[in-house]
């Protein structure tokens, strides 16, 4: 009885390890993608919009 309980527990633990490894891999891919985007931003024109709106608020004040 005790041995059977341990076998089911090992199976559950293996599934949990598998899911945690999959989640870790996904998060590591996200980190890699964000690091690459920081080094070479894809949307370079987004800062122009911020500069224009900041200038507008500065003039209006």
C-alpha positions as CSV (number, residue, x, y, z in Angstrom):
1,X,0.0,0.0,0.0
2,X,2.7,2.5,0.9
3,X,4.7,1.6,-2.2
4,X,1.7,2.2,-4.5
5,X,1.2,5.6,-2.9
6,X,4.8,6.5,-3.5
7,X,4.5,5.4,-7.2
8,X,1.5,7.7,-7.7
9,X,3.3,10.5,-6.0
10,X,6.4,10.1,-8.3
11,X,4.1,10.2,-11.3
12,X,2.5,13.4,-10.0
13,X,5.9,14.9,-9.3
14,X,7.2,14.0,-12.8
15,X,4.2,15.8,-14.3
16,X,4.7,18.8,-12.1
17,X,8.4,18.9,-13.1
18,X,7.4,18.7,-16.8
19,X,5.0,21.6,-16.5
20,X,7.4,23.7,-14.5
21,X,10.1,23.1,-17.1
22,X,7.8,24.1,-19.9
23,X,6.8,27.3,-18.1
24,X,10.4,28.1,-17.4
25,X,11.3,27.6,-21.1
26,X,8.4,30.0,-22.1
27,X,9.6,32.6,-19.6
28,X,13.2,32.3,-20.8
29,X,12.0,32.8,-24.4
30,X,10.2,35.9,-23.4
31,X,13.3,37.3,-21.6
32,X,15.4,36.6,-24.7
33,X,12.9,38.3,-27.0
34,X,12.8,41.4,-24.7
35,X,16.5,41.6,-24.5
36,X,16.8,41.5,-28.3
37,X,14.2,44.2,-28.6
38,X,16.0,46.4,-26.2
39,X,19.2,46.0,-28.3
40,X,17.4,46.6,-31.6
41,X,14.0,48.2,-31.2
42,X,11.6,47.3,-33.9
43,X,9.3,50.4,-33.6
44,X,11.8,53.3,-33.8
45,X,9.1,55.9,-34.5
46,X,7.2,55.5,-31.3
47,X,9.6,57.9,-29.5
48,X,8.8,60.7,-32.0
49,X,5.2,60.6,-30.9
50,X,6.3,60.9,-27.2
51,X,8.6,63.9,-28.0
52,X,5.8,65.7,-29.9
53,X,3.2,65.2,-27.2
54,X,5.8,66.2,-24.5
55,X,6.6,69.4,-26.5
56,X,2.9,70.2,-26.8
57,X,2.3,69.9,-23.1
58,X,5.4,72.0,-22.4
59,X,4.2,74.8,-24.7
60,X,0.6,74.7,-23.4
61,X,1.8,75.2,-19.8
